[in-house]
Amino acid sequence: MIGSIINKAYKSVITFGILLFSNYVGNDPSFIDTQVEVNNNVIIISSILNNAFDNDFDDIFSSGIIIDVTFEVEVSHRRSIIIKTQVTNSAVYDFEQNCWFVRYDESNTVIPIYDIFSLKQAMSILETRISLNSNYIHSLDISINAKLPVIHISSIQKDFDLMVLWKQKQPQERFSINLN
């Protein structure tokens, strides 16, 4: 049992290493289905990253390395930033349990996921709640973006910027909302 787990881990690291030195297709992520709800001075923002993990990510997600997707949300009024926050979704493959564990830091929830398609969907979800402390603001500008980390691959002692797989472009969306 332990031998097969070590073998899977070794194969994942080797495959991941090959990815680093081979051609990659890359992805063109964008936000879709963005929704904003305002209720009693709480803004609920939800969106989905589309085309974020279609190419090149299967081996990365299966490597056993913690992979984060960080969403940045900025709320401003008349060009003045009111709130700036980050929300992170993290995934790590567990070789013993043969599944991924996804952690949503916004809700402090951890869920097991058993297939790569569901994992990619889970990592693409942005959901955040922002409390406003002002009743006199009637309109807001909101900006959301996403980014990937630089990871360290200990087996080859190299750092790898996962943003390369997004062609070094952070997906971004800007919109305005009326609070009246």
N, C-alpha and C positions, 0 to 999 in steps of 0.2 A: 504494500500500500504506500509506504513512505517513498519507496523507490520510484513508483509511478508518478507520484507528486513531484519529486525532484526532477524526473525526466521531463514532465510537462513544463515545469518552470524553466529548465535548461533550454528546451526547444523554443519556448516563447522568447527568451532572451536572445537566442541565436537569430530567430526570425526577425525580431525587432532590430537587431544589429544590421541585418541584411537590408532592412527597409531604410536605415539611415544612410547607407552608402549606395543605394540604387535610385532609379528614377521614381519619382512620385507624381501622382496626378494632381493632388491638391483639391481644395474645396472652395466654393464661393458661398459662404454662409450669409444669410440675411434673416431679418426678423419677419415673421408672418403672424397673422391672427392676434395682433396686439389689441388688448382690451384694457380700458381704464374705467374703474368704478369709484365714485366718490360717495362716501356715506359718513355723516357726522365728523367731518374734518379728518377722515382717514381715506387715503388714496390707495386703491388696490390696483396694481399693475401686473398684467400677465401677458406673456408673449412666448413664441416658440422660435427657436433657431432652425431654419430650414437649410438643407444642404450642408450642414456643418460637419457631419461625420460620414458622409457617403463613401469617400475614398480614403484609403490609407490608415484608417483608425482601428480596424479589427485586431491587428497584432498589438497595437499600442495598448488598447483597452485590456487585452489578454496577457499583458506582460507581468502583472503583479505590482506594477508601480502605481502609486496614487496619482490619478489624473483629475485635475480641477478645471472647471469652467467657471470663470468669474464674470458675473454680470455687474456692470456699474450703472447706477441710476442717479441722474442729476435732475433736481427740480429747481427751477429758477422763476423769479418774478421780476419783470422789467430789467432783464440782464444781470440780475443779482442772484447768486446761488443761495438758495434757502436750505436745501438738504442735498447731501451727496452721500451715497451709501453703496456698499458692495454686497452682493449675494453670491455664494459659491455652492456649486453642486460638485461633489467629489465622487469618484468611482475607483474601486480597487477590486481586482480579481482575487478570489480566494481559491487556491489550488486544492485545498482539502475538501471544501464544500462544493467545488465545481460551479461557482456562481460569482456574480459581482455583487458588491454591496455599494449602494448609492446613498450618500448622505446629503441631505438638503439642509444647509446651515440656517436658512431662514426659519424653518419649523423645527430644527434639531431632530429630524426624522432620518432613520436609516432603514432602507428596504433591500431585500435580496432580489436579484434579477437573474433569470436563468437563460435568457437568449440575447444575442447581440443586437437584434433589431429593437427589442424593448429597452435595452440599455441606451442605445443611441437616442431613442425618444425621451427617456427619463433625463438624460444629461442636457437635453435641449430646452427644457422647461424653465422659464423665468416666472416666478411668482413672488411678489413682495408687497408689503403694506407699509405705508408711510403716513405718519401722523403729522398733521399741520397744527400749529399753535396759534393760528391767526384766523379771525373771522372777517377781516377787512379785505383780504385778497380775493379777487374775483376771477383771475385768470392765471394760468401757469404754463410755463414751457417745460417740457420733459424730454430728456435725452437718455437713451439706453444704449449700451454697447456691451460687447462680450470679448473676452480675451482668454488665451491659453497660457500656461506657464512654460518656463524652461525647466526641464526635468534632468535629473542626473542618472545616467546609466552606469551603475557601479561595475558591471562586468567588463566594460571597456573604458572606464574612467573618463567618460565624455559627458558634456552637457549638450542637450538638444532642445532648441526652441520650437515648441509645438506650433507656434504661429506660422512657421514655414508651411505647414499643411493647410493654413488658411491664406496662403500667399501674402503673408505679413499684413493683412488687412483685417482690422477689427470691424465686424458687422455693427452697424449703427442705425438707429432710428430716432428721429426728432418729431415731436408733435406738440400741439398746444391744446389745453383743455379750458373750458369755461366752467367755473364753479357755481354759477347762478342757476 
